[in-house]
């Protein structure tokens, strides 16, 4: 974790407002869609973290205990998956070959556990909703030429950010900005 630092907070104008451009991704070209998502996740990671944190705090304000249980369950499931992927070759291969199935399996496992604990609504609104909003924004946000150039200049440093490490743990080791 040494040398890991988040990139700067992007302006609200660039992130959501006037200069932001959005378009539905081409679902027939999954590689291009994946590339767009990863680049947006890396470029806007500080904005995404802040947005998710605001949503988590709102839900946590109304349901603090269930939110704590939900965050704990998701953290344990994710860390367990990363630990298994690092120590088991078959899990590591599966994660690398099927990253979306892997993430879905972790989320499904946490959902089933939360169902058993009775906190499904808190899980859906407090944890899954922020993840969903980040994924939707990363999927539909088109980048301007200025952002692409900034991303090219930062691409070496983006791998040593929290989102770069998270994407690496999920098996998405592709280069940012490529």
C-alpha positions, 0 to 999 in steps of 0.5 A, spaced: 500 500 500 506 504 500 505 509 494 498 509 493 494 515 493 488 517 490 487 522 484 484 529 484 477 530 485 474 532 478 470 538 477 462 537 478 462 540 471 466 535 468 463 529 472 456 530 471 454 537 468 454 541 462 461 539 459 459 531 461 457 527 455 453 521 456 451 515 451 449 508 451 454 503 450 454 498 444 453 492 448 455 488 441 462 490 443 464 488 450 471 489 449 470 497 448 465 497 453 469 494 458 475 499 456 470 505 457 468 502 464 475 501 466 478 508 464 472 512 467 473 508 474 480 510 474 479 517 472 473 519 476 475 514 482 475 520 487 468 522 485 465 515 485 468 514 492 465 521 494 458 519 491 458 512 494 460 515 501 454 520 501 449 514 499 452 510 504 452 515 509 444 517 508 442 509 508 447 509 514 444 515 518 437 511 517 439 504 519 446 504 522 446 497 525 444 494 518 448 498 514 454 496 519 452 489 518 452 489 511 458 493 510 462 488 514 459 482 510 461 485 503 468 486 506 469 479 509 466 476 502 470 480 498 476 479 502 475 472 502 474 472 495 481 476 494 484 471 499 482 465 495 484 468 488 491 469 491 492 462 494 488 458 489 490 457 482 483 455 480 480 461 483 485 465 480 484 462 473 477 463 474 477 470 476 482 472 470 477 468 465 471 470 468 471 477 472 464 479 471 462 472 474 466 473 479 464 479 482 457 477 481 458 471 485 461 475 491 455 480 490 450 474 490 453 471 496 453 477 500 446 478 498 444 471 500 447 472 507 444 478 508 437 475 506 439 470 512 440 476 517 434 480 514 437 486 512 436 485 504 433 492 503 439 495 507 444 491 503 440 493 496 440 501 498 446 502 502 451 497 498 448 495 491 445 502 489 452 506 490 455 500 486 450 500 481 450 508 480 458 508 479 457 502 474 452 506 470 456 512 470 462 509 468 458 505 462 455 511 459 460 517 460 463 519 454 470 522 455 472 528 452 479 529 448 482 533 454 480 528 459 483 522 454 489 526 454 490 527 461 488 520 462 494 518 458 499 522 462 496 519 468 496 512 466 502 510 469 500 513 476 493 511 476 495 503 477 497 505 484 491 508 486 485 505 490 481 503 484 487 501 480 488 496 486 481 494 486 481 493 479 487 488 479 484 484 485 478 483 481 482 481 475 482 487 470 489 488 469 489 492 463 492 498 462 489 505 463 488 509 457 490 504 452 
